[in-house]
Amino acid sequence: MQNVVILGSTGSIGENTLDVIARHPDRYRVLALTCHRNTELLLRQVRAFSPRYVVVTDAAAAAGARRKLLALSPGIEVLEGLPGLCEVAAHPDADAVMAAIVGAAGLEPTLAAVVAGKRVLLANKESLVMSGPLFMRAVRDHGATLLPIDSEHNAIFQCMPPGYRGGLDGHGVARILLTASGGPFRLHSRAELELVTPAQAVAHPNWSMGQKISVDSATLMNKGLELIEACYLFDTTADRVEVVVHPQSIIHSMVEYIDGSVLAQLGNPDMRTPIAYGLAWPARIAAGVPSLDIIAAARLDFAAPDVERFPCLRLARTACEAGGTASAVLNAANEVAVEAFLAGRIGFLAIAELIERVMLRCESFEPVDIAAVKAADAEARAEARQLLQAVSA
Ligand SMILES: NC(=O)c1ccc[n+]([C@@H]2O[C@H](COP(=O)([O-])OP(=O)(O)OC[C@H]3O[C@@H](n4cnc5c(N)ncnc54)[C@H](OP(=O)(O)O)[C@@H]3O)[C@@H](O)[C@H]2O)c1
């Protein structure tokens, strides 16, 4: 029986994780659930899974929900804020931690789980993008087990040889082919992209996801963040990772070996597959995912991405090659820009423009610790907000 902590249980990944766990009550018990503000859903999850701990990070939401949570589950401990997240992430009774908070807010709790040497199921790509070398060093130093949950990285991991220990050359791997659906606007002209609304951007054709990652998928920033994530996870450089647009999202990524073999992982686009893989690895468990009807799928298309229409991918590659804090700056500027787009303050094309301007203003440096990463993140957010103010003035 494994005790599981779900950071961000009220999100899309959190809900999918609970769906898989509910299918295996003999293998998994929920130790802790966390949300930011959505305490209504948290209450429903508490009723269904009876965790020992819950964390609500927003202070007002925590104050509003405490009484209801205690009435529902008298023995439950209700924790608050970042300290509460770090406490459950590093809890001595936790066997596995699903890191599914969205954005930079996930950095410290995910690292707390890593430093406590947990089995960490990494969905929160932003934490790795921000602090790559420091994060991966902490994984090694503290003996944590890091399992990628992003479907692409999970697919790459599955295509690596048995006993995979990191890197490409030692395993005969030539390169990684990172697939991308291309998002809902794959065929839009620049003029059409100019008119894209937030409601259109959050409606992904193949995947049902949270708002932020849906916008990232539409701009191809998600693929850019994943390119950086792949470089850190598989200890390689951006020139060994090729992004391939594959609109059907049936192949979730590929690994090419030096003998010319290309291994791919296929499946229906359903996050329960990588989540189940992360929970049970190296075993396999049922995930509730329908069998892939390859005959109905009929064809698999591939194309090169267009970085002229989708410059976020180019910006991410530039940040990845620059190293240091460049990726943290890219990530922070993107979070501010996506928030502004969702609030109707800027247009779709202005997302990349804002990020590029912030990257030009913030000089990259080699961060010595997480405090330095957070400082770079804060500087980039401040620059982005200043530029936004100038736009609205
Ligand atoms: N969704 C996918 O299919 C998918 C696939 C691959 C990777 N990922 C990655 O997984 C992560 C989660 O994505 P998602 O789509 O599940 O996001 P989501 O649906 O927006 O859920 C985000 C979760 O984080 C919580 N949260 C938000 N802001 C927070 C804060 N400041 N402090 C603490 N918790 C906070 C939310 O709580 P409330 O509900 O209370 O706001 C919610 O539980 C992202 O990093 C994403 O890139 C997602």
The ligand as an ORCA input file, in Angstrom:
! r2SCAN-3c Opt
* xyz 0 1
  N      -3.405     19.036    -17.755
  C      -2.601     18.265    -18.450
  O      -3.047     17.440    -19.263
  C      -1.095     18.365    -18.284
  C      -0.258     17.583    -19.075
  C       1.111     17.648    -18.875
  C       1.634     18.473    -17.904
  N       0.813     19.254    -17.151
  C       1.374     20.145    -16.138
  O       0.799     19.832    -14.881
  C       0.646     21.016    -14.101
  C      -0.810     21.153    -13.716
  O      -1.576     21.346    -14.874
  P      -3.161     21.287    -14.844
  O      -3.597     21.350    -16.255
  O      -3.606     20.152    -13.992
  O      -3.477     22.684    -14.121
  P      -4.844     23.198    -13.495
  O      -5.970     22.355    -13.957
  O      -4.894     24.649    -13.712
  O      -4.645     22.889    -11.913
  C      -3.650     23.529    -11.187
  C      -3.636     23.072     -9.744
  O      -2.695     23.910     -9.039
  C      -3.388     24.615     -7.985
  N      -2.804     25.959     -7.893
  C      -2.988     26.998     -8.729
  N      -2.290     28.071     -8.314
  C      -1.677     27.710     -7.176
  C      -0.841     28.380     -6.246
  N      -0.489     29.677     -6.426
  N      -0.384     27.706     -5.176
  C      -0.726     26.410     -4.988
  N      -1.523     25.702     -5.813
  C      -1.991     26.358     -6.906
  C      -4.844     24.651     -8.416
  O      -5.710     24.883     -7.311
  P      -7.191     25.526     -7.565
  O      -7.950     24.494     -8.326
  O      -7.705     25.755     -6.197
  O      -6.956     26.790     -8.350
  C      -4.973     23.245     -9.031
  O      -5.098     22.289     -8.011
  C       1.166     22.171    -14.974
  O       2.503     22.418    -14.644
  C       1.072     21.616    -16.386
  O       2.026     22.180    -17.252
  C      -0.547     19.210    -17.317
*
